[in-house]
Amino acid sequence: MKAWIINDIGQSPVLQRVDLNEVKDSEVVLSVMASAINHRDIWITKGLYPDIKTGIVLGSDACGTYDGKTYIINPGLDWGSDQAVQSRDFNVLGMPINGTFAEQIVINKKYLYPKPLHLNAEEAAALPLAGVTAYRALMIKTKPQKGEKVLVSGIGGGVALFAMQFAIACGCEVFVTSSSDQKLEKALQLGAISGYNYSNPDWAKQLMADHGGVDIVIDGACGNGFNNLVKICNPGARIAFYGGSAGKIDGLNPQLIFWRQITISGTTMGSDQDFFDMLAFINKHKIVPVIDEVIDFENISKGFNKMASGSQFGKIVFKH
Ligand SMILES: NC(=O)c1ccc[n+]([C@@H]2O[C@H](COP(=O)([O-])OP(=O)(O)OC[C@H]3O[C@@H](n4cnc5c(N)ncnc54)[C@H](OP(=O)(O)O)[C@@H]3O)[C@@H](O)[C@H]2O)c1
């Protein structure tokens, strides 16, 4: 079968013929109909991910068929039984184990979940990694209540958009930030109340003047911009961050955090239970992932370049 392989650390993946993994007990062969890229795939091709192995098929997300039925894959493998934190064996499909940018994939049946009926294969393929990350960050780590104010940063991102959609479905008032005014405009069309361009150094002051602060922050960037996220927090606010695209945080003000009793949580993907609950939530609220573009499997490099440039709004999906 054909698959996109990483042959060298720091190199783009190449399309080549590979053998399918041996099918062991409890495993099945899923024929992939669609897959989707995550920022993780970019970090791997840049050599900026721990324990990269060469000769591996990239890709964590997929929708495909097995035995006449259509499924999506939970890419978080071996989470373990502790809902609070993943086990030492936890790993993510698509490094170090062969992933979904392939015509077929061998996967343990327990990671297959029925495709939501209201989604087509491309929409369903956009869900798994970003969806479960956003679900755990928002629902488990910050426990939103109806009417609370939620700020989601970097709204062009795949995880960020799911967090926004989930928070709106919870009845929260959602505010967003982006480096792009066009992306802010799109987010308003999807139900955000206000958008702020984080390239403007005064955006946080403006949000405070407009809305007086937020109860929840969902962030995937950190960096020095994190200080503004703390400044806009109401007393008792919860911040969950799932990524560090902008690097380390300098100058964090401890007084602000302890005096306002702010909770800051790190979060990573989600447990099998979180994945199950995320799908139930998607089905209940008929949430449709925001897709930036569907690209042919043969042209995967176009998707990698687009995500690396940061120009996308939502998930980039590959049609196999
Ligand atoms: N811990 C986990 O389990 C987990 C899971 C998924 C992702 N992640 C990490 O989370 C990050 C985002 O992942 P993704 O797949 O959603 O990526 P993505 O779809 O490529 O989104 C990246 C977005 O980050 C935003 N961004 C970049 N710099 C920013 C800054 N300084 N301040 C605020 N926003 C900024 C941009 O938003 P605008 O274009 O709107 O400016 C960009 O669209 C990556 O670092 C990824 O590795 C971690």
Ligand as a Chemical Component Dictionary entry (heavy atoms), coordinates in Angstrom:
data_LIG
# 
_chem_comp.id                   LIG 
_chem_comp.type                 NON-POLYMER 
_chem_comp.pdbx_formal_charge   0 
_chem_comp.three_letter_code    LIG 
# 
loop_
_chem_comp_atom.comp_id 
_chem_comp_atom.atom_id 
_chem_comp_atom.alt_atom_id 
_chem_comp_atom.type_symbol 
_chem_comp_atom.charge 
_chem_comp_atom.model_Cartn_x 
_chem_comp_atom.model_Cartn_y 
_chem_comp_atom.model_Cartn_z 
_chem_comp_atom.pdbx_ordinal 
LIG N1  N1  N 0  -1.198 18.566 24.533 1  
LIG C1  C1  C 0  -1.894 18.019 23.555 2  
LIG O1  O1  O 0  -2.470 16.935 23.699 3  
LIG C2  C2  C 0  -2.025 18.751 22.264 4  
LIG C3  C3  C 0  -3.019 18.364 21.367 5  
LIG C4  C4  C 0  -3.183 19.102 20.207 6  
LIG C5  C5  C 0  -2.346 20.177 19.945 7  
LIG N2  N2  N 1  -1.354 20.480 20.821 8  
LIG C6  C6  C 0  -0.465 21.626 20.559 9  
LIG O2  O2  O 0  -1.277 22.787 20.512 10 
LIG C7  C7  C 0  -0.816 23.694 19.515 11 
LIG C8  C8  C 0  -1.923 23.951 18.494 12 
LIG O3  O3  O 0  -2.219 22.727 17.843 13 
LIG P1  P1  P 0  -3.252 22.644 16.634 14 
LIG O4  O4  O 0  -3.180 21.275 16.084 15 
LIG O5  O5  O -1 -4.565 23.212 17.039 16 
LIG O6  O6  O 0  -2.502 23.616 15.612 17 
LIG P2  P2  P 0  -2.997 24.512 14.424 18 
LIG O7  O7  O 0  -4.310 24.012 13.919 19 
LIG O8  O8  O 0  -1.842 24.614 13.498 20 
LIG O9  O9  O 0  -3.235 25.914 15.135 21 
LIG C9  C9  C 0  -2.216 26.735 15.512 22 
LIG C10 C10 C 0  -2.835 28.083 15.891 23 
LIG O10 O10 O 0  -2.093 28.606 16.967 24 
LIG C11 C11 C 0  -2.355 29.984 17.008 25 
LIG N3  N3  N 0  -1.193 30.681 17.516 26 
LIG C12 C12 C 0  0.072  30.679 17.059 27 
LIG N4  N4  N 0  0.833  31.510 17.778 28 
LIG C13 C13 C 0  0.021  32.072 18.709 29 
LIG C14 C14 C 0  0.205  33.035 19.748 30 
LIG N5  N5  N 0  1.381  33.602 19.965 31 
LIG N6  N6  N 0  -0.860 33.350 20.517 32 
LIG C15 C15 C 0  -2.074 32.787 20.308 33 
LIG N7  N7  N 0  -2.304 31.888 19.331 34 
LIG C16 C16 C 0  -1.268 31.547 18.548 35 
LIG C17 C17 C 0  -2.671 30.429 15.595 36 
LIG O11 O11 O 0  -3.928 31.061 15.618 37 
LIG P3  P3  P 0  -4.290 32.283 14.647 38 
LIG O12 O12 O 0  -3.956 31.831 13.271 39 
LIG O13 O13 O 0  -5.745 32.486 14.876 40 
LIG O14 O14 O 0  -3.453 33.450 15.085 41 
LIG C18 C18 C 0  -2.704 29.112 14.807 42 
LIG O15 O15 O 0  -3.788 29.043 13.913 43 
LIG C19 C19 C 0  0.430  23.035 18.930 44 
LIG O16 O16 O 0  1.562  23.501 19.628 45 
LIG C20 C20 C 0  0.220  21.560 19.212 46 
LIG O17 O17 O 0  1.421  20.824 19.246 47 
LIG C21 C21 C 0  -1.183 19.796 21.975 48 
# 
loop_
_chem_comp_bond.comp_id 
_chem_comp_bond.atom_id_1 
_chem_comp_bond.atom_id_2 
_chem_comp_bond.value_order 
_chem_comp_bond.pdbx_ordinal 
LIG N1  C1  SING 1  
LIG C1  O1  DOUB 2  
LIG C1  C2  SING 3  
LIG C2  C3  SING 4  
LIG C2  C21 DOUB 5  
LIG C3  C4  DOUB 6  
LIG C4  C5  SING 7  
LIG C5  N2  DOUB 8  
LIG N2  C6  SING 9  
LIG N2  C21 SING 10 
LIG C6  O2  SING 11 
LIG C6  C20 SING 12 
LIG O2  C7  SING 13 
LIG C7  C8  SING 14 
LIG C7  C19 SING 15 
LIG C8  O3  SING 16 
LIG O3  P1  SING 17 
LIG P1  O4  DOUB 18 
LIG P1  O5  SING 19 
LIG P1  O6  SING 20 
LIG O6  P2  SING 21 
LIG P2  O7  DOUB 22 
LIG P2  O8  SING 23 
LIG P2  O9  SING 24 
LIG O9  C9  SING 25 
LIG C9  C10 SING 26 
LIG C10 O10 SING 27 
LIG C10 C18 SING 28 
LIG O10 C11 SING 29 
LIG C11 N3  SING 30 
LIG C11 C17 SING 31 
LIG N3  C12 SING 32 
LIG N3  C16 SING 33 
LIG C12 N4  DOUB 34 
LIG N4  C13 SING 35 
LIG C13 C14 SING 36 
LIG C13 C16 DOUB 37 
LIG C14 N5  SING 38 
LIG C14 N6  DOUB 39 
LIG N6  C15 SING 40 
LIG C15 N7  DOUB 41 
LIG N7  C16 SING 42 
LIG C17 O11 SING 43 
LIG C17 C18 SING 44 
LIG O11 P3  SING 45 
LIG P3  O12 DOUB 46 
LIG P3  O13 SING 47 
LIG P3  O14 SING 48 
LIG C18 O15 SING 49 
LIG C19 O16 SING 50 
LIG C19 C20 SING 51 
LIG C20 O17 SING 52 
# 
